[in-house]
Amino acid sequence: MRLTAACEGRDKAVGIMETDAPKIKAIVGLGNPGTEYAGTRHNVGFDLIDTLAAAHGIKLDKSLYRARFGKGVIANQRVILAKPITYMNESGVSVKQMLLKEEIALENILIVCDDIHLPVGKIRLRSKGSSGGQNGLKSIANHLTTQEWARLRIGVGEPPPGLQVDWVLGKFNKSDRTLIDETLITCMGTAEIWLTEGIETAMNRFNG
């Protein structure tokens, strides 16, 4: 099967298979590896992957492409669930390797991350766009040389002035954690609609 050239358009920018790619989709949650980061605001992407994996019996038991991931089926769609272990700022290294090796087209990937510009529990789904200052998204855009891939942002609230790093690496208080856990259930539905009906339908249904 032929891989496209590295400089001829959107999917071709990363050498991803076009029309002859196997129809498998990927949901990639961003975060930082290690128990010290578990449950932090920056790791809500990881939280959604864990929630989806538990709900659909998908074991995250593979270590390839600098990620923990598993393959399974959600809503009759073959899917990869992945958590890059590169740390947030190098997420693009893992995502690019996975897309190339698994022959996943750009339109078949959904990136999930935190967003400090959204209130806690608010979600925003987009088919493309800028990083908005989110370093994981910035890394992915740099490595794929395009921003035309879907992303689901989960609001974690705005940090106090000058405390952004401490904020995103900190944990939710009890009430916010409850709200985030409820939001993850909504995000599961968002991901399933994206898988089965596409990005436009999912955006229309879940963007408030």
C-alpha positions as CSV (number, residue, x, y, z in Angstrom):
1,M,0.0,0.0,0.0
2,R,1.3,3.4,-1.0
3,L,2.1,6.1,1.6
4,T,1.6,9.7,0.3
5,A,4.4,12.2,0.0
6,A,5.4,14.3,3.0
7,C,4.6,17.7,1.6
8,E,1.5,17.5,-0.6
9,G,-1.5,18.6,1.5
10,R,-3.2,17.8,4.7
11,D,-3.0,14.1,5.3
12,K,0.1,14.0,3.1
13,A,1.8,16.3,5.5
14,V,2.6,13.4,7.8
15,G,2.7,10.7,5.1
16,I,-0.7,9.2,6.2
17,M,-2.5,6.7,4.0
18,E,-5.4,8.3,2.1
19,T,-8.3,6.3,0.6
20,D,-6.8,2.9,1.1
21,A,-6.3,3.2,4.8
22,P,-7.9,0.6,7.1
23,K,-11.0,2.1,8.7
24,I,-9.9,2.4,12.3
25,K,-10.3,5.4,14.4
26,A,-8.2,6.7,17.4
27,I,-9.1,8.6,20.5
28,V,-6.0,10.0,22.2
29,G,-6.2,11.5,25.6
30,L,-3.4,13.9,26.6
31,G,-1.7,14.1,30.0
32,N,1.4,13.3,32.0
33,P,2.5,9.8,33.0
34,G,3.2,8.8,36.6
35,T,1.1,8.5,39.7
36,E,2.1,12.0,40.9
37,Y,0.0,13.4,38.0
38,A,-3.0,11.1,38.3
39,G,-6.2,13.1,38.9
40,T,-4.7,16.5,38.0
41,R,-6.4,19.0,35.8
42,H,-3.9,18.4,33.1
43,N,-4.8,14.7,33.0
44,V,-8.5,14.9,32.2
45,G,-7.6,13.5,28.7
46,F,-6.1,10.4,30.4
47,D,-9.2,10.2,32.6
48,L,-11.5,10.0,29.6
49,I,-9.5,7.3,28.0
50,D,-9.6,5.3,31.2
51,T,-13.3,5.8,31.4
52,L,-13.9,4.7,27.9
53,A,-11.7,1.7,28.3
54,A,-13.4,0.5,31.4
55,A,-16.9,1.0,29.9
56,H,-16.1,-0.9,26.7
57,G,-13.8,-3.6,28.1
58,I,-10.7,-2.3,26.2
59,K,-7.4,-3.2,27.9
60,L,-4.7,-0.5,27.7
61,D,-2.1,-3.2,27.8
62,K,0.1,-2.3,24.8
63,S,3.2,-0.1,24.9
64,L,4.1,1.2,21.5
65,Y,4.6,4.6,19.8
66,R,5.6,6.0,23.2
67,A,2.0,5.5,24.4
68,R,-0.1,3.1,26.5
69,F,-3.0,2.0,24.2
70,G,-5.5,-0.7,23.5
71,K,-7.6,-1.8,20.5
72,G,-11.3,-2.6,20.7
73,V,-14.8,-1.8,19.4
74,I,-17.0,1.0,20.5
75,A,-20.5,1.3,19.0
76,N,-19.5,-1.2,16.3
77,Q,-16.5,0.9,15.3
78,R,-13.0,-0.4,15.5
79,V,-11.0,2.0,17.7
80,I,-7.7,2.7,19.3
81,L,-7.6,4.3,22.8
82,A,-4.2,5.8,23.6
83,K,-2.4,7.8,26.3
84,P,0.9,9.2,25.2
85,I,3.6,8.7,27.9
86,T,5.9,11.4,26.4
87,Y,4.6,14.1,28.9
88,M,2.2,16.7,27.6
89,N,4.7,18.9,25.8
90,E,5.9,16.1,23.5
91,S,2.5,14.5,22.7
92,G,3.0,15.0,19.0
93,V,5.9,12.6,18.9
94,S,3.6,9.8,20.0
95,V,0.6,10.8,17.9
96,K,2.6,11.0,14.7
97,Q,4.2,7.6,15.2
98,M,0.8,6.0,15.9
99,L,-0.9,7.6,12.9
100,L,1.8,6.4,10.6
101,K,2.3,2.9,11.9
102,E,-1.5,2.2,12.3
103,E,-2.3,4.0,9.0
104,I,-4.9,6.2,10.5
105,A,-6.2,9.2,8.5
106,L,-6.3,12.6,10.1
107,E,-10.1,12.7,9.9
108,N,-10.2,9.5,12.0
109,I,-8.4,10.9,15.1
110,L,-9.9,12.7,18.1
111,I,-7.5,14.4,20.6
112,V,-8.8,15.0,24.2
113,C,-7.3,17.6,26.5
114,D,-7.8,20.1,29.3
115,D,-8.6,23.7,28.7
116,I,-8.0,26.5,31.2
117,H,-10.1,28.9,29.1
118,L,-13.3,27.0,29.7
119,P,-15.3,26.7,33.0
120,V,-15.0,23.5,34.9
121,G,-17.0,20.8,33.2
122,K,-17.7,22.8,30.0
123,I,-16.7,20.9,26.8
124,R,-15.9,22.2,23.3
125,L,-15.6,20.0,20.3
126,R,-13.9,21.3,17.1
127,S,-12.9,19.8,13.8
128,K,-9.7,21.9,13.6
129,G,-8.2,25.1,15.0
130,S,-5.3,26.5,16.9
131,S,-3.7,25.2,20.1
132,G,-5.1,28.0,22.2
133,G,-2.0,27.8,24.3
134,Q,-2.4,24.1,25.1
135,N,1.1,22.7,24.8
136,G,0.0,19.1,23.9
137,L,-2.1,20.4,21.0
138,K,0.8,22.7,20.0
139,S,3.1,19.7,19.9
140,I,0.7,17.7,17.8
141,A,0.2,20.5,15.3
142,N,4.0,20.9,15.0
143,H,4.7,17.2,14.4
144,L,1.7,16.7,12.0
145,T,2.4,20.1,10.3
146,T,-1.4,20.7,10.2
147,Q,-4.1,21.7,12.7
148,E,-6.9,20.0,10.8
149,W,-7.8,17.2,13.2
150,A,-10.6,17.0,15.7
151,R,-10.1,18.0,19.3
152,L,-12.3,17.7,22.4
153,R,-11.5,20.2,25.1
154,I,-12.6,19.7,28.7
155,G,-12.8,22.8,30.8
156,V,-10.8,22.8,34.1
157,G,-11.3,26.5,35.0
158,E,-9.1,29.5,34.8
159,P,-6.0,29.6,37.1
160,P,-5.3,32.5,39.4
161,P,-2.8,35.1,37.8
162,G,0.7,33.7,37.6
163,L,-0.2,30.2,38.8
164,Q,-1.0,28.4,35.5
165,V,1.6,25.6,36.0
166,D,0.5,25.0,39.6
167,W,-3.1,25.0,38.5
168,V,-2.9,22.5,35.7
169,L,-0.7,20.2,37.8
170,G,-3.0,20.5,40.8
171,K,-6.0,18.4,41.6
172,F,-9.6,19.3,41.6
173,N,-11.4,20.1,44.8
174,K,-14.2,17.8,45.8
175,S,-17.1,19.6,44.1
176,D,-15.1,20.2,40.9
177,R,-14.0,16.5,40.8
178,T,-17.7,15.5,41.0
179,L,-18.5,17.8,38.1
180,I,-15.6,16.5,36.0
181,D,-16.6,12.9,36.6
182,E,-20.1,13.8,35.4
183,T,-18.6,15.6,32.4
184,L,-16.6,12.5,31.5
185,I,-19.8,10.6,31.1
186,T,-21.0,13.3,28.6
187,C,-17.7,13.1,26.9
188,M,-18.1,9.4,26.4
189,G,-21.3,10.1,24.5
190,T,-19.5,12.8,22.5
191,A,-16.8,10.4,21.5
192,E,-19.3,7.7,20.5
193,I,-21.3,10.1,18.3
194,W,-18.0,11.2,16.7
195,L,-17.1,7.6,16.1
196,T,-20.4,6.7,14.5
197,E,-21.9,9.8,13.0
198,G,-19.0,12.2,12.5
199,I,-17.6,15.4,13.8
200,E,-20.3,17.8,12.5
201,T,-23.1,15.8,14.1
202,A,-21.2,15.5,17.4
203,M,-20.4,19.3,17.4
204,N,-24.1,20.2,16.8
205,R,-25.2,17.9,19.6
206,F,-22.7,18.6,22.3
207,N,-21.3,22.1,21.9
208,G,-23.4,24.3,24.2
